[in-house]
């Protein structure tokens, strides 16, 4: 048995020495990236430290006219929350509002005003000017307590007023300084982020080696690169979910410790309110042999002639003081869950039977999202290896990152509630179903893959019924072998076709019986009985809702401002003279995801593909994906409304269609170069030279050949450069969307902590 030393020597001999040049290049690049990130952190992101190093701080504590306690701390109260200094007669570069650390965490807004050489009186916003914006200061973020001022000459008077509407008084203040020396702060998170961004820029630069590593020709290297990328994405997505701790629902001694039971390694707790526990409550009811929720509706709700009228419900709730569950289905005296039942069967019921506790929804959303990432990556790899022979690792990773970042699953992770649960699980089942189908088309064990694929696709109906439209991809995928080529007429083909259909029948029958047991109808999922903001039983279908939905979902430009994270909810206007269900959205997919612009060139690209292949499978897949996406968006608008999480229903389909078009374009860029080389191999260049040799033009022909090759290479390089830009903008939008403050998210619940994150990026303040 070899010793450890012999194993190490063998490793260096067979791996390190063989790839010494590559390893040396990687190490040098990594060191350079870390060095640049370090220099940026020290000299760029801490430039306020150097800019204020020579300032002479002036402590204004003796001029503060507020109540001072025995500890020397000043108190801002509801009656006395204005601090004013007169006759300063000095330059003021910044203000340091030194709030005491030992007080409740709050995010406060201070209005700062001053008089200087350009203003003899305090100034504010006018019709033509914008005054000094309110300064956001967190009691737990020292960085936010430094406020840079842009004054003209000497400052005479200075006024600081606490203008926050919701404040827990008193606010404890140690002192106020002007011209303070900003401390040097090395932010480890920012350093890692900058290093990561620089690494991505270096890895995906147009001349990177990853564009020369082809999926088919270099299987080992490409698989290693794909696995590393997927693992990194899963880690980042998991960290992002646990970052939003207010919606996670799990606690340990170090995480959400206020909700920890003090005994278990990990304990669970309820988040999101009463109506957010629907799946957990349904699991408890199923364990007891019931299909409705255990909680009994109030008597006044049962006696209402129209319990689906929100206005009438709210009035009776105020009169009686008895609450009702919101956003659940109500039918004949019982509460039901109208959301798909499959998540309960997959996660909640087994967890409850094993532990007696409610399954944390956020963990289910995370598991489903990670399954989607793995499935989408496997599906993309399947197409790249077996249907497009010239896909490079770089191209694959660009498109894979786009699908993961831009399909809407990151927004589901941002809000990992029971609303996101069925969408995330439906997407996971969809990509794995398609993957198994694709594997089955070229496998000797078709029946196994077809059963797995169809089972996954059928289960989507019990998660998010809209996504079942992806099952229409079965027509372009299986029409030719089973209908055109009549494989279905053979014994083996008939057996395979039954394997495709049987899971749909089994799952469909199960769901129909489930509906019948609850609502007395095989086809009634209960959505119309929802106790929501409008009466779903009378919502109906109206053409007037389509135009606003098409605009909002597809082409509305994003609304941006000049303050990080820049994105803001878009304005909404409509001429539809009826009730429109609308939550905050941030722009249409075609306006915000430039990668989808390739769909505008679908017709010539598809024509190019059809001219090269006798099969129309890819063409059919692209058409079904685009049409299904548009149809789902319109269905969402009609059945529910315009909501940001609904973008997840159709974004993946559009991205998948765009990816296939990019693969076709890439295939033809490569084909042009290969054709040029093939022509030279068969002697075309020599034939032309022989014809022109007597005129002395052979050298000119050789130069023309070289120029043609350079032109072809340039077109391929230009294609990669354009794709990098489109992907970068699309991914950047989604990342900013994840950090945009919204009601109910981390930025709302822990505004004081979110302020510290903003200060990390707004380093110039």
Secondary structure, DSSP 8 states (H G I E B T S, - for coil): ---HHHHHHHHIIIIITTTHHHHHHHHHHHHHHHHHHHHIIIIITTHHHHHTTT---EE-GGG--SEE-TTS-EEE-SS--EEEE----B---EEEEEE-SSS---EEEEEEEE-BTTBSS-----SS------EEEETT-TGGGEEE---SS-B--EEEEE--SS--S-EEEEEEEES--------HHHHHHHHHHHHHHHHTSTT-GGGTSBTTT-HHHHHHHHHHHHHHHHHHHHHHHHHSGGGT-EE-SSSSGGG--SSSSSEE---S-GGGGHHHHHHHHHHTT-SS-SS---HHHHH-S-TT-HHHHHHHHHHH-----SSSEEETTEEE--S-SHHIIIIIHHHHHHHSS---HHHHHHHHHHHHHHHHHHHHHHHHHHT-TT-BHHHHHHHHHHHHHHSSHHHHHHT-SHHHHHHHHHHHHHHHHHHHHHHHHT-S-HHHHHHHHHHHHHHGGGT-GGGGGGGGHHHHHHHIIIIIS-GGGSHHHHHHHHHHHHHHHHHHHHHHHHHHHHHS-TT--SGGGBBSSSBGGGT---THHHHHHHIIIII---EE-SSTT-EE---------S---B------HHHH-GGGGGGGGHHHHHHHHHHH-S--HHHHHHHHHHHHHHHHHHHHHHHT-B-GGGHHHHHHHHHHHHHHHHHHHHHHHHHHHHHHHHHHHTTHHHHHHHHHGGGT-HHHHHHHHHHHHHHHHHHHHHHHHHHHHHHHHHHHHHHHHHHS--TTSHHHHTHHHHHHHHHHH-TT-
